[in-house]
Amino acid sequence: MFQLTLRGLLSLLLVALPLCATAFSLKGKVIDRETGDALIGATLTLPQIGRTTLTDNEGLFRFELPSQRNYTRTVSYLGYRKQTLTVNPARTDTLLLILFAHGCNFLYW
């Protein structure tokens, strides 16, 4: 009986470990500078790890990261200039990206 319980526990741990492998995340929101409206469908990329995501209908995005280190993040949106920023989830895990036609201001919150 004890062996069966121990095997079950070990099996559960082996299944759960891959789910816990991503310990860090980077999330935020992309908005228009002039109107403050969410930019739906803005493309965000982390080239070092080959991940890309789009903002949702509220302008929100989220990346699950394999480690807590510096990442170069790019954001692009039709009609706006593509922007690049180095971020570190150890310093901040949430970004507010304010885009406008000729550049990008970014704030940490």
C-alpha positions as a Markdown table, in Angstrom:
| # | Residue | x | y | z |
|---|---|---|---|---|
| 1 | Met | 0.0 | 0.0 | 0.0 |
| 2 | Phe | 2.8 | 2.4 | 0.9 |
| 3 | Gln | 4.6 | 1.7 | -2.3 |
| 4 | Leu | 1.5 | 2.4 | -4.4 |
| 5 | Thr | 1.1 | 5.7 | -2.7 |
| 6 | Leu | 4.7 | 6.7 | -3.1 |
| 7 | Arg | 4.6 | 5.7 | -6.8 |
| 8 | Gly | 1.5 | 7.7 | -7.3 |
| 9 | Leu | 3.1 | 10.7 | -5.6 |
| 10 | Leu | 6.3 | 10.4 | -7.8 |
| 11 | Ser | 4.1 | 10.0 | -10.9 |
| 12 | Leu | 2.2 | 13.2 | -10.0 |
| 13 | Leu | 5.5 | 15.1 | -9.5 |
| 14 | Leu | 6.9 | 13.9 | -12.9 |
| 15 | Val | 3.7 | 15.1 | -14.6 |
| 16 | Ala | 3.7 | 18.5 | -12.7 |
| 17 | Leu | 7.4 | 19.4 | -13.2 |
| 18 | Pro | 7.0 | 20.4 | -16.9 |
| 19 | Leu | 4.1 | 22.6 | -15.9 |
| 20 | Cys | 6.3 | 24.4 | -13.4 |
| 21 | Ala | 9.3 | 24.8 | -15.7 |
| 22 | Thr | 8.2 | 28.3 | -16.8 |
| 23 | Ala | 8.7 | 30.2 | -13.6 |
| 24 | Phe | 8.7 | 33.8 | -15.0 |
| 25 | Ser | 6.3 | 35.8 | -17.1 |
| 26 | Leu | 6.3 | 39.2 | -18.8 |
| 27 | Lys | 2.9 | 40.9 | -19.3 |
| 28 | Gly | 1.6 | 44.2 | -20.2 |
| 29 | Lys | -0.6 | 46.4 | -22.3 |
| 30 | Val | -0.1 | 48.3 | -25.6 |
| 31 | Ile | -2.1 | 51.5 | -26.0 |
| 32 | Asp | -2.3 | 54.4 | -28.5 |
| 33 | Arg | -0.6 | 57.6 | -27.2 |
| 34 | Glu | -3.2 | 60.0 | -28.6 |
| 35 | Thr | -6.4 | 58.2 | -27.6 |
| 36 | Gly | -5.4 | 55.8 | -24.9 |
| 37 | Asp | -7.2 | 53.0 | -26.7 |
| 38 | Ala | -5.9 | 49.5 | -26.6 |
| 39 | Leu | -4.1 | 48.4 | -29.7 |
| 40 | Ile | -5.7 | 45.1 | -30.6 |
| 41 | Gly | -3.4 | 42.7 | -32.5 |
| 42 | Ala | -0.1 | 44.4 | -31.9 |
| 43 | Thr | 2.7 | 42.0 | -32.5 |
| 44 | Leu | 5.3 | 41.4 | -29.7 |
| 45 | Thr | 8.3 | 39.2 | -30.2 |
| 46 | Leu | 11.2 | 37.9 | -28.0 |
| 47 | Pro | 13.7 | 37.0 | -30.7 |
| 48 | Gln | 16.2 | 35.3 | -28.3 |
| 49 | Ile | 13.7 | 32.5 | -27.6 |
| 50 | Gly | 11.7 | 32.7 | -30.8 |
| 51 | Arg | 8.4 | 33.6 | -29.2 |
| 52 | Thr | 5.7 | 35.9 | -30.7 |
| 53 | Thr | 2.3 | 36.9 | -29.4 |
| 54 | Leu | -0.5 | 39.3 | -30.3 |
| 55 | Thr | -2.3 | 41.6 | -28.0 |
| 56 | Asp | -5.9 | 40.6 | -27.1 |
| 57 | Asn | -9.0 | 42.7 | -27.4 |
| 58 | Glu | -8.0 | 44.8 | -24.4 |
| 59 | Gly | -4.4 | 45.4 | -25.7 |
| 60 | Leu | -3.0 | 42.9 | -23.2 |
| 61 | Phe | -0.1 | 40.4 | -23.8 |
| 62 | Arg | 1.7 | 37.8 | -21.8 |
| 63 | Phe | 4.9 | 35.8 | -22.3 |
| 64 | Glu | 5.9 | 32.8 | -20.2 |
| 65 | Leu | 9.7 | 32.8 | -20.0 |
| 66 | Pro | 12.2 | 30.0 | -19.4 |
| 67 | Ser | 14.5 | 32.1 | -17.2 |
| 68 | Gln | 14.8 | 35.4 | -15.5 |
| 69 | Arg | 17.3 | 37.3 | -17.7 |
| 70 | Asn | 17.4 | 40.2 | -20.1 |
| 71 | Tyr | 15.2 | 39.8 | -23.2 |
| 72 | Thr | 15.0 | 42.1 | -26.2 |
| 73 | Arg | 11.3 | 42.7 | -26.9 |
| 74 | Thr | 10.0 | 44.2 | -30.1 |
| 75 | Val | 6.6 | 45.6 | -30.7 |
| 76 | Ser | 5.0 | 46.4 | -34.0 |
| 77 | Tyr | 1.6 | 47.6 | -35.2 |
| 78 | Leu | 0.3 | 48.7 | -38.6 |
| 79 | Gly | 0.9 | 52.4 | -39.0 |
| 80 | Tyr | 3.5 | 52.6 | -36.1 |
| 81 | Arg | 7.2 | 52.3 | -36.2 |
| 82 | Lys | 8.6 | 49.0 | -34.9 |
| 83 | Gln | 10.2 | 49.5 | -31.5 |
| 84 | Thr | 12.8 | 47.5 | -29.5 |
| 85 | Leu | 13.4 | 47.4 | -25.8 |
| 86 | Thr | 15.5 | 45.3 | -23.4 |
| 87 | Val | 13.5 | 44.1 | -20.4 |
| 88 | Asn | 14.3 | 41.9 | -17.4 |
| 89 | Pro | 11.5 | 40.2 | -15.5 |
| 90 | Ala | 13.7 | 40.3 | -12.4 |
| 91 | Arg | 13.2 | 44.1 | -12.4 |
| 92 | Thr | 9.7 | 44.3 | -13.6 |
| 93 | Asp | 7.1 | 41.8 | -14.9 |
| 94 | Thr | 4.6 | 44.3 | -16.2 |
| 95 | Leu | 5.0 | 46.8 | -19.0 |
| 96 | Leu | 2.8 | 49.6 | -20.3 |
| 97 | Leu | 3.8 | 50.3 | -23.9 |
| 98 | Ile | 2.5 | 53.6 | -25.3 |
| 99 | Leu | 2.8 | 53.7 | -29.1 |
| 100 | Phe | 2.5 | 56.6 | -31.5 |
| 101 | Ala | 3.3 | 57.1 | -35.2 |
| 102 | His | 6.9 | 58.3 | -34.8 |
| 103 | Gly | 8.1 | 56.2 | -31.9 |
| 104 | Cys | 7.4 | 54.5 | -28.6 |
| 105 | Asn | 7.4 | 55.6 | -25.0 |
| 106 | Phe | 7.5 | 52.8 | -22.4 |
| 107 | Leu | 6.7 | 52.9 | -18.8 |
| 108 | Tyr | 7.1 | 50.3 | -16.0 |
| 109 | Trp | 4.2 | 49.9 | -13.6 |
